[in-house]
Amino acid sequence: MTGRSTGESGVGRFRRALAGVRVEPPVTGVTFLDLSLLPGEGPSGPAEYVAELSHDEGLDFAFVEARAPWSLRAVAALRDAGVAGAWVVDGILWTALQSGGIAEGLRIVASSPGALAPALDAALVSALMVARRGIGAGAPALVVADDMAGAAGPLVDPAFLNEAVFPRMARIVELASEAGIPAILHCDGDARSLMAAAAAAGFVAIHGDAGGAAGIERSIAAARAAGLAFIGGVPTVELSGADAPAPALARARALAHAFAGGLLFADDGGITTSAEADALFGVLAGVRESFG
């Protein structure tokens, strides 16, 4: 076991870190991690396995994708293990774009953005319904997953996002707020130009790949400037190779000492091999131990 070395539960540490409080040792968790990459789940089932693994690895939080058939059980099992199970729902833009094909959706946004409104509204209705399930199950946080950016910045005109997407997202955040839980935005790519709008919509944190390893420090700084916590800091590209995970661990330790609060360490959502998953757990344990 590589525990938290503290008597406080992971749920409490997670909530304090999201509020921008410096928590030591640093708060750590996993986000979009495929269970098939991990050691066998045994007889307990996937929900219980996630909770057992998170507890044994000393994690404070784990994202739980609502679409998983065992998601509701996972929230409960994680809670019993003292780990925050953040409930992940599909967002607004990407869901709407997918409804008629990504390429066609992007064409509509560029030429006649108002025509996408019915798909955006349908995405909102679905997201609210799924969010209510997680809130009803006692999830301690809500994650809205919507990839609105690429390596070069927003995928569509930021004005469209501000006028048509973030106001709808704010409805989901409002639902979380009414339940007394924080809302987190997941957005891959260089999302720095979207962070102020995310904060205005009520999100307290952002998770993503920062558009690549080179963008992590800039993204953390931009999140802090917008009043958001940042979740991530462990790029997948640094979890493979002959010297892995030394570069990722060195980066994480440096970040942990450089940023006083508002930084929660986790994968960037891009892990695809068992070796990368093993390296991730090593990095998360290492960054905690550096404060031992």
C-alpha positions, 0 to 999 in steps of 0.5 A: 500500500502507498497510502495518503499518510494522513488521517483525513479521508480522500474525499475531504482532501479532494474537496479542499484541493478543489477549493484551492487549499494547499494539501500535503501530501498532494492530492492524487487520483485517476481519471479516464483509466481503462480497467483492462489495463490494470491487474485482474479485478478478481471476484469482487467486480469492477466497481469494488475493484476500482475502490480497492485499487484506489484505496490501496494506491493511496488515491484521493479520487477517481473519475467514474464514467456514468456510462459504465454499467457499474458506475453507481456501485462504484460511487458507493464503493469508493465512498466506503473506501474513503475515496471521492468518486467524481461522476462523469457526464458527457458535455454539450458541444461534443455530444451535439457535434456527434449527433450528425457527424463531427465534420458536419457539425463543425461545418454547421457551427462555422456557417450557421451556428444557430442550426445546432441549437436543437442538438445542443438542447438535446445534449443538455437534457441528456446531461442533466438526466445523467447528472441527477443519477450521480447526484442521487447516488451521493457522488461528491463531485460532478465532471462535465466532459467536453473536448472543445479544444485541440493542440492549437486552441478552441475547435470552434469560434470562442464566441459561439462557445460563450454564447451557446455552450457555456450557458448550457453548461452553467445549467449542469453546474447549477444542478451540482451547486444546488446539491452542494457539490463542485463541478469540474470541466474536462477539456483536452487540448489547449483550453487556456482561452476557455478557462475564464468562461468555465469559471464564469459558468461555475466550474471550480476546476479543469482537467485535460491534457493541456494540449501536450506536455509542453503546455502543462505549466502554462495551463496550470498558471492560466487555471490559477489566474481564472480561479480554477484548480487544475487536475492532471500534471502527469503527461502520458508521453512521459510514462513510456520509454527507457527512462520512464517514469523519471521525467514525469516524476521529476516534473510532478515533484517540481510542480508540487513545490512550485504551485501552492494549492489548486493542483491535483495530480492525475493522468491526462486521460491518454493512458493506453498500456499497462506499462503506462498505468503502472508508471502512473501509480509510481509517479503518484506515489512518488510525488506524495512521498516527496512530502513525507 
